[in-house]
Amino acid sequence: MVQDGIRRKKMAEYQHFDGETYITFNIVFATDNEVQIAVTNRGKISVLTYDLYEDENGEYFEYGCNYDRIYI
């Protein structure tokens, strides 16, 4: 649902394996061009905002120093 540029979603959860451990992403909210994520990484929880991008596979944000694409 989009209202005033803000997309309301259920608390979606995604996991990413960085080669060593799993990192968990929980969407707090998303707009047309940004997404706010609660990131659980090695026991630490951070709430961060990422730019949203889109390609032929769907919407994604880039995470970490390798800019891994996390599709949502």
RAPEMO-V643063 format. One record per residue. N is the residue number from 0. RES is the residue in one letter. SS is DSSP state (2 for helix, 1 for strand, 0 for the rest). OMEGA is omega in whole degrees, 0 to 359 (none if undefined). Layout:
# RAPEMO-V643063
n,res,ss,omega
N,RES,SS,OMEGA
N,RES,SS,OMEGA
This chain:
# RAPEMO-V643063
n,res,ss,omega
0,M,0,179
1,V,1,179
2,Q,1,181
3,D,0,178
4,G,0,180
5,I,1,178
6,R,1,178
7,R,0,179
8,K,0,169
9,K,0,181
10,M,0,180
11,A,0,180
12,E,1,179
13,Y,1,177
14,Q,1,180
15,H,1,177
16,F,1,184
17,D,0,181
18,G,0,181
19,E,0,183
20,T,0,177
21,Y,1,175
22,I,1,182
23,T,1,178
24,F,1,174
25,N,1,179
26,I,1,175
27,V,1,171
28,F,1,181
29,A,1,171
30,T,1,180
31,D,0,184
32,N,0,179
33,E,1,176
34,V,1,176
35,Q,1,188
36,I,1,168
37,A,1,185
38,V,1,174
39,T,1,185
40,N,1,178
41,R,0,176
42,G,0,179
43,K,1,178
44,I,1,178
45,S,1,174
46,V,1,186
47,L,1,177
48,T,1,181
49,Y,1,172
50,D,1,176
51,L,0,177
52,Y,1,179
53,E,1,172
54,D,1,183
55,E,0,180
56,N,0,179
57,G,1,181
58,E,1,180
59,Y,1,169
60,F,1,182
61,E,1,185
62,Y,1,172
63,G,0,183
64,C,0,176
65,N,0,181
66,Y,0,176
67,D,1,179
68,R,1,178
69,I,1,182
70,Y,1,180
71,I,0,none
